[in-house]
Amino acid sequence: MALYENKITLKGFIGKDAESFATRNQTTFVTLSLATKSGYKDKKTKEWINKTEWHRIVAFGKPADYAKNLKKGDYVEIEGELHSTEYEKEIVQGKNKVKVTFRDKEVRASIVKKLAAPKAGENLDSETITEDDAA
């Protein structure tokens, strides 16, 4: 058993066509925008509340070769590691300058799989979850 593990699996829809780029060393990589959705039923209003998260996916090597053909609307499963990058940016507000630290997160894909899209009208996220189902 690993003491530390950085592993993430996401399933969702591609938000825009995959974009291919090359590094200075001519290594090809692909970036994707992936939408995942989660939801819950509000106890007071009895309405279903949905939240969409957008993830930046970066793939190198064989996963990039596969990912470069993905189009907007494709349903995929991504496995990989979560990486973050920290950088500072100077923001000017009137006469004042402030340095702000930003943190970007991305998933470095090790496996990219295109899945069959859910059937029309099938919303697996909107099914009622009982307390017995909760972890």
Chimera marker file (.cmm) of the C-alpha trace (Angstrom):
<marker_set name="trace">
<marker id="1" x="0.000" y="0.000" z="0.000" r="1" g="1" b="0" radius="0.5"/>
<marker id="2" x="1.361" y="3.407" z="-0.984" r="1" g="1" b="0" radius="0.5"/>
<marker id="3" x="1.940" y="5.951" z="1.739" r="1" g="1" b="0" radius="0.5"/>
<marker id="4" x="1.149" y="8.810" z="-0.653" r="1" g="1" b="0" radius="0.5"/>
<marker id="5" x="-0.859" y="8.616" z="-3.841" r="1" g="1" b="0" radius="0.5"/>
<marker id="6" x="-1.880" y="11.266" z="-6.332" r="1" g="1" b="0" radius="0.5"/>
<marker id="7" x="-4.518" y="9.639" z="-8.535" r="1" g="1" b="0" radius="0.5"/>
<marker id="8" x="-7.669" y="11.104" z="-10.013" r="1" g="1" b="0" radius="0.5"/>
<marker id="9" x="-10.399" y="9.690" z="-12.253" r="1" g="1" b="0" radius="0.5"/>
<marker id="10" x="-12.874" y="11.990" z="-13.991" r="1" g="1" b="0" radius="0.5"/>
<marker id="11" x="-15.815" y="11.255" z="-16.296" r="1" g="1" b="0" radius="0.5"/>
<marker id="12" x="-17.481" y="14.022" z="-18.217" r="1" g="1" b="0" radius="0.5"/>
<marker id="13" x="-17.999" y="15.853" z="-21.473" r="1" g="1" b="0" radius="0.5"/>
<marker id="14" x="-15.377" y="17.702" z="-23.504" r="1" g="1" b="0" radius="0.5"/>
<marker id="15" x="-16.135" y="21.447" z="-23.552" r="1" g="1" b="0" radius="0.5"/>
<marker id="16" x="-14.236" y="22.311" z="-26.758" r="1" g="1" b="0" radius="0.5"/>
<marker id="17" x="-12.186" y="20.488" z="-29.373" r="1" g="1" b="0" radius="0.5"/>
<marker id="18" x="-8.797" y="19.222" z="-28.177" r="1" g="1" b="0" radius="0.5"/>
<marker id="19" x="-5.859" y="21.544" z="-28.855" r="1" g="1" b="0" radius="0.5"/>
<marker id="20" x="-2.392" y="20.233" z="-29.764" r="1" g="1" b="0" radius="0.5"/>
<marker id="21" x="0.809" y="22.105" z="-28.945" r="1" g="1" b="0" radius="0.5"/>
<marker id="22" x="4.546" y="21.444" z="-29.132" r="1" g="1" b="0" radius="0.5"/>
<marker id="23" x="7.179" y="22.247" z="-26.510" r="1" g="1" b="0" radius="0.5"/>
<marker id="24" x="10.584" y="23.751" z="-27.333" r="1" g="1" b="0" radius="0.5"/>
<marker id="25" x="11.898" y="20.175" z="-27.576" r="1" g="1" b="0" radius="0.5"/>
<marker id="26" x="9.125" y="19.354" z="-30.092" r="1" g="1" b="0" radius="0.5"/>
<marker id="27" x="7.290" y="17.132" z="-27.611" r="1" g="1" b="0" radius="0.5"/>
<marker id="28" x="3.603" y="17.158" z="-28.486" r="1" g="1" b="0" radius="0.5"/>
<marker id="29" x="0.993" y="17.646" z="-25.812" r="1" g="1" b="0" radius="0.5"/>
<marker id="30" x="-2.770" y="18.085" z="-25.912" r="1" g="1" b="0" radius="0.5"/>
<marker id="31" x="-5.025" y="20.179" z="-23.687" r="1" g="1" b="0" radius="0.5"/>
<marker id="32" x="-8.686" y="19.466" z="-23.050" r="1" g="1" b="0" radius="0.5"/>
<marker id="33" x="-11.450" y="21.204" z="-21.175" r="1" g="1" b="0" radius="0.5"/>
<marker id="34" x="-13.565" y="18.648" z="-19.283" r="1" g="1" b="0" radius="0.5"/>
<marker id="35" x="-16.878" y="19.332" z="-17.541" r="1" g="1" b="0" radius="0.5"/>
<marker id="36" x="-17.998" y="17.207" z="-14.611" r="1" g="1" b="0" radius="0.5"/>
<marker id="37" x="-21.286" y="17.611" z="-12.822" r="1" g="1" b="0" radius="0.5"/>
<marker id="38" x="-22.465" y="16.835" z="-9.327" r="1" g="1" b="0" radius="0.5"/>
<marker id="39" x="-25.822" y="17.412" z="-7.738" r="1" g="1" b="0" radius="0.5"/>
<marker id="40" x="-27.918" y="17.115" z="-4.635" r="1" g="1" b="0" radius="0.5"/>
<marker id="41" x="-31.523" y="17.604" z="-3.616" r="1" g="1" b="0" radius="0.5"/>
<marker id="42" x="-32.150" y="20.663" z="-1.426" r="1" g="1" b="0" radius="0.5"/>
<marker id="43" x="-34.014" y="19.501" z="1.697" r="1" g="1" b="0" radius="0.5"/>
<marker id="44" x="-35.933" y="22.773" z="2.090" r="1" g="1" b="0" radius="0.5"/>
<marker id="45" x="-37.034" y="23.461" z="-1.484" r="1" g="1" b="0" radius="0.5"/>
<marker id="46" x="-37.021" y="19.807" z="-2.664" r="1" g="1" b="0" radius="0.5"/>
<marker id="47" x="-35.343" y="21.033" z="-5.871" r="1" g="1" b="0" radius="0.5"/>
<marker id="48" x="-32.396" y="19.359" z="-7.538" r="1" g="1" b="0" radius="0.5"/>
<marker id="49" x="-29.253" y="21.563" z="-7.392" r="1" g="1" b="0" radius="0.5"/>
<marker id="50" x="-26.566" y="20.874" z="-10.020" r="1" g="1" b="0" radius="0.5"/>
<marker id="51" x="-23.003" y="22.187" z="-10.039" r="1" g="1" b="0" radius="0.5"/>
<marker id="52" x="-20.631" y="21.982" z="-13.001" r="1" g="1" b="0" radius="0.5"/>
<marker id="53" x="-16.846" y="21.938" z="-12.511" r="1" g="1" b="0" radius="0.5"/>
<marker id="54" x="-14.420" y="22.591" z="-15.365" r="1" g="1" b="0" radius="0.5"/>
<marker id="55" x="-11.065" y="20.799" z="-15.405" r="1" g="1" b="0" radius="0.5"/>
<marker id="56" x="-7.966" y="21.506" z="-17.498" r="1" g="1" b="0" radius="0.5"/>
<marker id="57" x="-6.548" y="18.226" z="-18.782" r="1" g="1" b="0" radius="0.5"/>
<marker id="58" x="-3.021" y="17.923" z="-20.218" r="1" g="1" b="0" radius="0.5"/>
<marker id="59" x="-1.867" y="14.748" z="-21.998" r="1" g="1" b="0" radius="0.5"/>
<marker id="60" x="1.613" y="13.799" z="-23.247" r="1" g="1" b="0" radius="0.5"/>
<marker id="61" x="2.830" y="10.782" z="-25.262" r="1" g="1" b="0" radius="0.5"/>
<marker id="62" x="0.357" y="8.022" z="-26.144" r="1" g="1" b="0" radius="0.5"/>
<marker id="63" x="-2.554" y="9.582" z="-24.233" r="1" g="1" b="0" radius="0.5"/>
<marker id="64" x="-1.951" y="12.774" z="-26.263" r="1" g="1" b="0" radius="0.5"/>
<marker id="65" x="-2.051" y="10.811" z="-29.534" r="1" g="1" b="0" radius="0.5"/>
<marker id="66" x="-5.493" y="9.527" z="-28.598" r="1" g="1" b="0" radius="0.5"/>
<marker id="67" x="-6.776" y="12.759" z="-27.048" r="1" g="1" b="0" radius="0.5"/>
<marker id="68" x="-5.934" y="14.953" z="-30.067" r="1" g="1" b="0" radius="0.5"/>
<marker id="69" x="-8.938" y="13.517" z="-31.946" r="1" g="1" b="0" radius="0.5"/>
<marker id="70" x="-11.515" y="14.341" z="-29.257" r="1" g="1" b="0" radius="0.5"/>
<marker id="71" x="-14.223" y="16.848" z="-30.119" r="1" g="1" b="0" radius="0.5"/>
<marker id="72" x="-16.600" y="19.049" z="-28.180" r="1" g="1" b="0" radius="0.5"/>
<marker id="73" x="-19.379" y="16.937" z="-26.663" r="1" g="1" b="0" radius="0.5"/>
<marker id="74" x="-17.425" y="13.657" z="-26.508" r="1" g="1" b="0" radius="0.5"/>
<marker id="75" x="-18.024" y="11.694" z="-23.302" r="1" g="1" b="0" radius="0.5"/>
<marker id="76" x="-14.686" y="10.566" z="-21.808" r="1" g="1" b="0" radius="0.5"/>
<marker id="77" x="-12.990" y="9.064" z="-18.792" r="1" g="1" b="0" radius="0.5"/>
<marker id="78" x="-9.635" y="10.518" z="-17.757" r="1" g="1" b="0" radius="0.5"/>
<marker id="79" x="-7.181" y="8.981" z="-15.301" r="1" g="1" b="0" radius="0.5"/>
<marker id="80" x="-4.097" y="10.801" z="-14.120" r="1" g="1" b="0" radius="0.5"/>
<marker id="81" x="-2.490" y="12.973" z="-11.460" r="1" g="1" b="0" radius="0.5"/>
<marker id="82" x="-3.526" y="16.351" z="-10.088" r="1" g="1" b="0" radius="0.5"/>
<marker id="83" x="-0.840" y="19.048" z="-10.486" r="1" g="1" b="0" radius="0.5"/>
<marker id="84" x="-0.821" y="22.657" z="-9.363" r="1" g="1" b="0" radius="0.5"/>
<marker id="85" x="1.278" y="25.614" z="-10.463" r="1" g="1" b="0" radius="0.5"/>
<marker id="86" x="1.757" y="28.730" z="-8.379" r="1" g="1" b="0" radius="0.5"/>
<marker id="87" x="2.646" y="32.120" z="-9.839" r="1" g="1" b="0" radius="0.5"/>
<marker id="88" x="2.577" y="35.765" z="-8.798" r="1" g="1" b="0" radius="0.5"/>
<marker id="89" x="0.965" y="38.555" z="-10.746" r="1" g="1" b="0" radius="0.5"/>
<marker id="90" x="1.061" y="42.278" z="-10.111" r="1" g="1" b="0" radius="0.5"/>
<marker id="91" x="-2.337" y="43.941" z="-10.094" r="1" g="1" b="0" radius="0.5"/>
<marker id="92" x="-2.750" y="47.701" z="-10.334" r="1" g="1" b="0" radius="0.5"/>
<marker id="93" x="-5.709" y="49.327" z="-8.594" r="1" g="1" b="0" radius="0.5"/>
<marker id="94" x="-5.595" y="53.073" z="-9.075" r="1" g="1" b="0" radius="0.5"/>
<marker id="95" x="-2.193" y="54.169" z="-7.723" r="1" g="1" b="0" radius="0.5"/>
<marker id="96" x="-1.621" y="50.986" z="-5.738" r="1" g="1" b="0" radius="0.5"/>
<marker id="97" x="0.192" y="47.880" z="-6.938" r="1" g="1" b="0" radius="0.5"/>
<marker id="98" x="-0.488" y="44.584" z="-5.256" r="1" g="1" b="0" radius="0.5"/>
<marker id="99" x="1.239" y="41.242" z="-5.827" r="1" g="1" b="0" radius="0.5"/>
<marker id="100" x="-1.266" y="38.396" z="-5.835" r="1" g="1" b="0" radius="0.5"/>
<marker id="101" x="-0.385" y="34.709" z="-5.786" r="1" g="1" b="0" radius="0.5"/>
<marker id="102" x="-2.468" y="32.505" z="-8.059" r="1" g="1" b="0" radius="0.5"/>
<marker id="103" x="-2.660" y="28.721" z="-8.178" r="1" g="1" b="0" radius="0.5"/>
<marker id="104" x="-3.702" y="26.856" z="-11.323" r="1" g="1" b="0" radius="0.5"/>
<marker id="105" x="-4.703" y="23.198" z="-11.169" r="1" g="1" b="0" radius="0.5"/>
<marker id="106" x="-4.604" y="20.695" z="-13.986" r="1" g="1" b="0" radius="0.5"/>
<marker id="107" x="-4.848" y="16.942" z="-14.444" r="1" g="1" b="0" radius="0.5"/>
<marker id="108" x="-1.910" y="15.230" z="-16.173" r="1" g="1" b="0" radius="0.5"/>
<marker id="109" x="-3.638" y="12.401" z="-18.023" r="1" g="1" b="0" radius="0.5"/>
<marker id="110" x="-2.111" y="8.940" z="-18.103" r="1" g="1" b="0" radius="0.5"/>
<marker id="111" x="-5.204" y="7.272" z="-19.621" r="1" g="1" b="0" radius="0.5"/>
<marker id="112" x="-7.803" y="8.840" z="-21.926" r="1" g="1" b="0" radius="0.5"/>
<marker id="113" x="-10.847" y="6.750" z="-22.911" r="1" g="1" b="0" radius="0.5"/>
<marker id="114" x="-13.781" y="7.788" z="-25.065" r="1" g="1" b="0" radius="0.5"/>
<marker id="115" x="-16.993" y="6.297" z="-23.662" r="1" g="1" b="0" radius="0.5"/>
<marker id="116" x="-20.418" y="5.718" z="-25.144" r="1" g="1" b="0" radius="0.5"/>
<marker id="117" x="-22.558" y="8.761" z="-24.399" r="1" g="1" b="0" radius="0.5"/>
<marker id="118" x="-25.469" y="8.282" z="-21.978" r="1" g="1" b="0" radius="0.5"/>
<marker id="119" x="-28.830" y="7.717" z="-23.653" r="1" g="1" b="0" radius="0.5"/>
<marker id="120" x="-31.053" y="10.733" z="-24.301" r="1" g="1" b="0" radius="0.5"/>
<marker id="121" x="-33.100" y="11.613" z="-21.225" r="1" g="1" b="0" radius="0.5"/>
<marker id="122" x="-30.907" y="9.501" z="-18.965" r="1" g="1" b="0" radius="0.5"/>
<marker id="123" x="-29.659" y="11.715" z="-16.129" r="1" g="1" b="0" radius="0.5"/>
<marker id="124" x="-27.746" y="9.492" z="-13.741" r="1" g="1" b="0" radius="0.5"/>
<marker id="125" x="-26.856" y="12.451" z="-11.496" r="1" g="1" b="0" radius="0.5"/>
<marker id="126" x="-30.483" y="13.306" z="-10.774" r="1" g="1" b="0" radius="0.5"/>
<marker id="127" x="-31.381" y="9.952" z="-9.250" r="1" g="1" b="0" radius="0.5"/>
<marker id="128" x="-32.354" y="10.192" z="-5.604" r="1" g="1" b="0" radius="0.5"/>
<marker id="129" x="-29.638" y="9.148" z="-3.177" r="1" g="1" b="0" radius="0.5"/>
<marker id="130" x="-30.753" y="7.635" z="0.099" r="1" g="1" b="0" radius="0.5"/>
<marker id="131" x="-28.814" y="7.734" z="3.364" r="1" g="1" b="0" radius="0.5"/>
<marker id="132" x="-28.014" y="4.054" z="2.836" r="1" g="1" b="0" radius="0.5"/>
<marker id="133" x="-26.211" y="4.950" z="-0.424" r="1" g="1" b="0" radius="0.5"/>
<marker id="134" x="-24.105" y="7.683" z="1.162" r="1" g="1" b="0" radius="0.5"/>
<marker id="135" x="-20.555" y="6.829" z="2.168" r="1" g="1" b="0" radius="0.5"/>
<link id1="1" id2="2" r="1" g="1" b="0" radius="0.2"/>
<link id1="2" id2="3" r="1" g="1" b="0" radius="0.2"/>
<link id1="3" id2="4" r="1" g="1" b="0" radius="0.2"/>
<link id1="4" id2="5" r="1" g="1" b="0" radius="0.2"/>
<link id1="5" id2="6" r="1" g="1" b="0" radius="0.2"/>
<link id1="6" id2="7" r="1" g="1" b="0" radius="0.2"/>
<link id1="7" id2="8" r="1" g="1" b="0" radius="0.2"/>
<link id1="8" id2="9" r="1" g="1" b="0" radius="0.2"/>
<link id1="9" id2="10" r="1" g="1" b="0" radius="0.2"/>
<link id1="10" id2="11" r="1" g="1" b="0" radius="0.2"/>
<link id1="11" id2="12" r="1" g="1" b="0" radius="0.2"/>
<link id1="12" id2="13" r="1" g="1" b="0" radius="0.2"/>
<link id1="13" id2="14" r="1" g="1" b="0" radius="0.2"/>
<link id1="14" id2="15" r="1" g="1" b="0" radius="0.2"/>
<link id1="15" id2="16" r="1" g="1" b="0" radius="0.2"/>
<link id1="16" id2="17" r="1" g="1" b="0" radius="0.2"/>
<link id1="17" id2="18" r="1" g="1" b="0" radius="0.2"/>
<link id1="18" id2="19" r="1" g="1" b="0" radius="0.2"/>
<link id1="19" id2="20" r="1" g="1" b="0" radius="0.2"/>
<link id1="20" id2="21" r="1" g="1" b="0" radius="0.2"/>
<link id1="21" id2="22" r="1" g="1" b="0" radius="0.2"/>
<link id1="22" id2="23" r="1" g="1" b="0" radius="0.2"/>
<link id1="23" id2="24" r="1" g="1" b="0" radius="0.2"/>
<link id1="24" id2="25" r="1" g="1" b="0" radius="0.2"/>
<link id1="25" id2="26" r="1" g="1" b="0" radius="0.2"/>
<link id1="26" id2="27" r="1" g="1" b="0" radius="0.2"/>
<link id1="27" id2="28" r="1" g="1" b="0" radius="0.2"/>
<link id1="28" id2="29" r="1" g="1" b="0" radius="0.2"/>
<link id1="29" id2="30" r="1" g="1" b="0" radius="0.2"/>
<link id1="30" id2="31" r="1" g="1" b="0" radius="0.2"/>
<link id1="31" id2="32" r="1" g="1" b="0" radius="0.2"/>
<link id1="32" id2="33" r="1" g="1" b="0" radius="0.2"/>
<link id1="33" id2="34" r="1" g="1" b="0" radius="0.2"/>
<link id1="34" id2="35" r="1" g="1" b="0" radius="0.2"/>
<link id1="35" id2="36" r="1" g="1" b="0" radius="0.2"/>
<link id1="36" id2="37" r="1" g="1" b="0" radius="0.2"/>
<link id1="37" id2="38" r="1" g="1" b="0" radius="0.2"/>
<link id1="38" id2="39" r="1" g="1" b="0" radius="0.2"/>
<link id1="39" id2="40" r="1" g="1" b="0" radius="0.2"/>
<link id1="40" id2="41" r="1" g="1" b="0" radius="0.2"/>
<link id1="41" id2="42" r="1" g="1" b="0" radius="0.2"/>
<link id1="42" id2="43" r="1" g="1" b="0" radius="0.2"/>
<link id1="43" id2="44" r="1" g="1" b="0" radius="0.2"/>
<link id1="44" id2="45" r="1" g="1" b="0" radius="0.2"/>
<link id1="45" id2="46" r="1" g="1" b="0" radius="0.2"/>
<link id1="46" id2="47" r="1" g="1" b="0" radius="0.2"/>
<link id1="47" id2="48" r="1" g="1" b="0" radius="0.2"/>
<link id1="48" id2="49" r="1" g="1" b="0" radius="0.2"/>
<link id1="49" id2="50" r="1" g="1" b="0" radius="0.2"/>
<link id1="50" id2="51" r="1" g="1" b="0" radius="0.2"/>
<link id1="51" id2="52" r="1" g="1" b="0" radius="0.2"/>
<link id1="52" id2="53" r="1" g="1" b="0" radius="0.2"/>
<link id1="53" id2="54" r="1" g="1" b="0" radius="0.2"/>
<link id1="54" id2="55" r="1" g="1" b="0" radius="0.2"/>
<link id1="55" id2="56" r="1" g="1" b="0" radius="0.2"/>
<link id1="56" id2="57" r="1" g="1" b="0" radius="0.2"/>
<link id1="57" id2="58" r="1" g="1" b="0" radius="0.2"/>
<link id1="58" id2="59" r="1" g="1" b="0" radius="0.2"/>
<link id1="59" id2="60" r="1" g="1" b="0" radius="0.2"/>
<link id1="60" id2="61" r="1" g="1" b="0" radius="0.2"/>
<link id1="61" id2="62" r="1" g="1" b="0" radius="0.2"/>
<link id1="62" id2="63" r="1" g="1" b="0" radius="0.2"/>
<link id1="63" id2="64" r="1" g="1" b="0" radius="0.2"/>
<link id1="64" id2="65" r="1" g="1" b="0" radius="0.2"/>
<link id1="65" id2="66" r="1" g="1" b="0" radius="0.2"/>
<link id1="66" id2="67" r="1" g="1" b="0" radius="0.2"/>
<link id1="67" id2="68" r="1" g="1" b="0" radius="0.2"/>
<link id1="68" id2="69" r="1" g="1" b="0" radius="0.2"/>
<link id1="69" id2="70" r="1" g="1" b="0" radius="0.2"/>
<link id1="70" id2="71" r="1" g="1" b="0" radius="0.2"/>
<link id1="71" id2="72" r="1" g="1" b="0" radius="0.2"/>
<link id1="72" id2="73" r="1" g="1" b="0" radius="0.2"/>
<link id1="73" id2="74" r="1" g="1" b="0" radius="0.2"/>
<link id1="74" id2="75" r="1" g="1" b="0" radius="0.2"/>
<link id1="75" id2="76" r="1" g="1" b="0" radius="0.2"/>
<link id1="76" id2="77" r="1" g="1" b="0" radius="0.2"/>
<link id1="77" id2="78" r="1" g="1" b="0" radius="0.2"/>
<link id1="78" id2="79" r="1" g="1" b="0" radius="0.2"/>
<link id1="79" id2="80" r="1" g="1" b="0" radius="0.2"/>
<link id1="80" id2="81" r="1" g="1" b="0" radius="0.2"/>
<link id1="81" id2="82" r="1" g="1" b="0" radius="0.2"/>
<link id1="82" id2="83" r="1" g="1" b="0" radius="0.2"/>
<link id1="83" id2="84" r="1" g="1" b="0" radius="0.2"/>
<link id1="84" id2="85" r="1" g="1" b="0" radius="0.2"/>
<link id1="85" id2="86" r="1" g="1" b="0" radius="0.2"/>
<link id1="86" id2="87" r="1" g="1" b="0" radius="0.2"/>
<link id1="87" id2="88" r="1" g="1" b="0" radius="0.2"/>
<link id1="88" id2="89" r="1" g="1" b="0" radius="0.2"/>
<link id1="89" id2="90" r="1" g="1" b="0" radius="0.2"/>
<link id1="90" id2="91" r="1" g="1" b="0" radius="0.2"/>
<link id1="91" id2="92" r="1" g="1" b="0" radius="0.2"/>
<link id1="92" id2="93" r="1" g="1" b="0" radius="0.2"/>
<link id1="93" id2="94" r="1" g="1" b="0" radius="0.2"/>
<link id1="94" id2="95" r="1" g="1" b="0" radius="0.2"/>
<link id1="95" id2="96" r="1" g="1" b="0" radius="0.2"/>
<link id1="96" id2="97" r="1" g="1" b="0" radius="0.2"/>
<link id1="97" id2="98" r="1" g="1" b="0" radius="0.2"/>
<link id1="98" id2="99" r="1" g="1" b="0" radius="0.2"/>
<link id1="99" id2="100" r="1" g="1" b="0" radius="0.2"/>
<link id1="100" id2="101" r="1" g="1" b="0" radius="0.2"/>
<link id1="101" id2="102" r="1" g="1" b="0" radius="0.2"/>
<link id1="102" id2="103" r="1" g="1" b="0" radius="0.2"/>
<link id1="103" id2="104" r="1" g="1" b="0" radius="0.2"/>
<link id1="104" id2="105" r="1" g="1" b="0" radius="0.2"/>
<link id1="105" id2="106" r="1" g="1" b="0" radius="0.2"/>
<link id1="106" id2="107" r="1" g="1" b="0" radius="0.2"/>
<link id1="107" id2="108" r="1" g="1" b="0" radius="0.2"/>
<link id1="108" id2="109" r="1" g="1" b="0" radius="0.2"/>
<link id1="109" id2="110" r="1" g="1" b="0" radius="0.2"/>
<link id1="110" id2="111" r="1" g="1" b="0" radius="0.2"/>
<link id1="111" id2="112" r="1" g="1" b="0" radius="0.2"/>
<link id1="112" id2="113" r="1" g="1" b="0" radius="0.2"/>
<link id1="113" id2="114" r="1" g="1" b="0" radius="0.2"/>
<link id1="114" id2="115" r="1" g="1" b="0" radius="0.2"/>
<link id1="115" id2="116" r="1" g="1" b="0" radius="0.2"/>
<link id1="116" id2="117" r="1" g="1" b="0" radius="0.2"/>
<link id1="117" id2="118" r="1" g="1" b="0" radius="0.2"/>
<link id1="118" id2="119" r="1" g="1" b="0" radius="0.2"/>
<link id1="119" id2="120" r="1" g="1" b="0" radius="0.2"/>
<link id1="120" id2="121" r="1" g="1" b="0" radius="0.2"/>
<link id1="121" id2="122" r="1" g="1" b="0" radius="0.2"/>
<link id1="122" id2="123" r="1" g="1" b="0" radius="0.2"/>
<link id1="123" id2="124" r="1" g="1" b="0" radius="0.2"/>
<link id1="124" id2="125" r="1" g="1" b="0" radius="0.2"/>
<link id1="125" id2="126" r="1" g="1" b="0" radius="0.2"/>
<link id1="126" id2="127" r="1" g="1" b="0" radius="0.2"/>
<link id1="127" id2="128" r="1" g="1" b="0" radius="0.2"/>
<link id1="128" id2="129" r="1" g="1" b="0" radius="0.2"/>
<link id1="129" id2="130" r="1" g="1" b="0" radius="0.2"/>
<link id1="130" id2="131" r="1" g="1" b="0" radius="0.2"/>
<link id1="131" id2="132" r="1" g="1" b="0" radius="0.2"/>
<link id1="132" id2="133" r="1" g="1" b="0" radius="0.2"/>
<link id1="133" id2="134" r="1" g="1" b="0" radius="0.2"/>
<link id1="134" id2="135" r="1" g="1" b="0" radius="0.2"/>
</marker_set>
